[in-house]
Amino acid sequence: MTSFMGPDGSSLSGGLNPSGIINGMNLDAAGNLKVSPGGNLVTNPAITEDQIRAWIANGQGFSASTGVLNSAAGTNNYALSVFNPSTSGKNILIYSIQVANGSGAMTALLQRVTADPAFTAVTPLNAKLGGSASAIAGHVSQATSNQTLSGTYDQVITIASTTMELLTNGAAILLPNGSSEGLVQYIQTYSAAINSILARWIEF
């Protein structure tokens, strides 16, 4: 670190940037030391828990759930779909997908899709009470009747009598603006039981 004079004649702390030019330390609007350039995911790829909370406080956080699924006896496949149509005008960053199994066992399968499966509509909830509606309202849906599974799956996990987070260690999935991309979370149940699927995301 080296000192140099600020506009008011005081001594400031700074350092050499990669080009060999002395820069002073920057503060944000609250007077705190900036440690990153800020901005959205394009200019600042470091996603932290505090950043997600800030988006939620700004009304950009949403969630959708199947609620309680009373699975029937035998093998049945239920689903929750989050789809970003090309017309939404938003990036959708999915940062949490949880599946829950109340009894017995089930398999969770995560699949990427490029066409909206358009099951029964689910209204996304804004994590900021009183916040605006989701930009992808009408493209979040659930299937509470048996679905035929086909295609390739990103993730397949078997769980029994527990709740599990599928996006672990800070994992997140981005459905880019204008791309018509989506995720479908399936659960395959094997007996009569109580189950559920929950997804959380940010819109920016």
N, C-alpha and C positions, 0 to 999 in steps of 0.2 A: 504494500500500500504506500501511496505517496500523498503529500499534501499540496494543494494549490489554492489559489484565491478564488472565492466566489464573487458574484456581482456586487455583494454588499461589503466586500473586503474581508470577510471571514475566511478562515482556513477550512477547506473541505477535504474529505478523504475520497480517494479514488483509486483507480488501477488502470493498467494498460490493457486495451482490448486486443484481439488477435491481429489488428492492423498496426499495433504499436502506438495508438492514440490514447491519451489519457481521458478516461471518462469518470465523472463523478457518480456516486451511488444514487440511484433513483428511488423516490418514494411514491407510494400510491396516494389516492385521494384522501385516505385516512391518516397519512403521515407515516405509514409503515414501510419498512425496507422492501423493495421489490426484489424477488429472487428469480422471477421468470418474466417473460415479456407479456404474459396475460393473453387475452383473446380467446378465440374458440379453438376447436380441435385441430383446425388446419394450421394455425400459427403457434399453438401451444399444445403439443400432443400429450403432455403429462396430465392424466386425469386423476384427481385425488378425491377422497371422500368429501373434503370441504368444497370442492368445485361442484360436486353433485348436489350437496346441500344448498349451495348458492343458486343453482339452476332451479331447484325445487322452490326456494323462497321467491324466485322470480316468476313462478307459475308455469315452469316448463317441464315439470315432472308428472308422469302419469302412471297408472297401473290398471290392470284388468285381471279378472279372476273368473274361473268357472263357478266359484262358490262351492258348495258341498255337492259332490257327485256321488249319488248312491248307485254304485256299479252293480249290474245284474250278475247272476250266477253264470259261470262259464267264462270264456275268453272274450273280452270286449275292448275296443279301442276308442278312447275319447280324446278330444283335442281342444287346444286353445291356439288361435292364430293371430299374429300381429303382422299386418301387411302395410307397406308404405307404397301407395300408388304414385305414379309419376307426376300426378297433379297436386300432391300435398303441399309442395313448396318448402318442405322441412326435411332435415336429416333426422333419423330416429336411431338413438343410441340405446340399445337394450343392455342394461347392466345387471339385471337380476331375473332369474327364472327359478321358481321354487315348485317342487312337486311334493305332495303329502299323501301318505297312505295310512289309513286308520287301523286297518287290520289285514291279515293275510299278507300278500306280496303283490308287486306289480313291476312292470318294466317301463322306464321313461325313455322316449326316443325324440330327438331333436332333428328337425328336417328344414332345409332351406327350400323356398319355393319362389317361382317367378310369376305365378298366377295366383290371384286371390281365391282361396278355397271357398270363401263366402258361406261359412256355416251360419248358425243362428247368431245374429248381431249381439255384441256385448258393448255397453257404453263405458269407455275409459273414464276413470276418475282422476281428477287433478289432485296431486298431492298437496297443493295449496288450497285449503277450503275456500270456496267462492271463486276459484281461478277459472280461466277461460276453458272452452271445450278443446278437445284434442283435434289436431289437424288431420288425424287419420280416423276420426269417428266415422263409423260406417264400414270400416275395413278391419275391425277387430271382431273376432267371432269365435264361437265355441260349438263343439259337437258333443251332445249329451246322449247320442245314440251310436251304436257300433259303426266304425269306419273301417274300410279295407286299407291295409297298409301296403305301400309299394314305393320303390325308389331307394335312394341312398340316404343314410342318416349320419349326421355329424357326431351324434353321441347316443349311446345306448347304455343304460344303467339299470340294474335291478335293485329295488329297495323293498323293505318290509317294515311295516308299522313305525314309520318315521317320517320326518320332513327333511328334504335335501335341497340344497342350493346347487344348481347345475353350472352356473358361471362362477367358478371359484378363482381365487388368487388374483382378483382384480380383472378377470376376463370380461370383455364386453363385445357386443356385435353391432356393427353399424349398418343400417339400411339407408343407403345414400339418397339424397334428394334427387328426384327425377328418374329413379332407377327401376321402379316396380319390382321390389324385392320384399320378401317376407320370411318369417319363421313360423313353423307350426310345431308346437310341443304336444306330443302324443303321450298318453299313458295307456299301457295295456294291462288290464286287470284280469284276474283269474278266478275270482269268486265274488260273491255279494259282499260289499264293503263300502266304506266311506273314503273318498279320495278328493283331491283338489289340485288345480294348477293356478299359479300366480305369476304374472310377468310385470316388470317395472322398467320404464324407459324415460329418456329425456328427449325433448323435441327442440331443435335449434335451426 
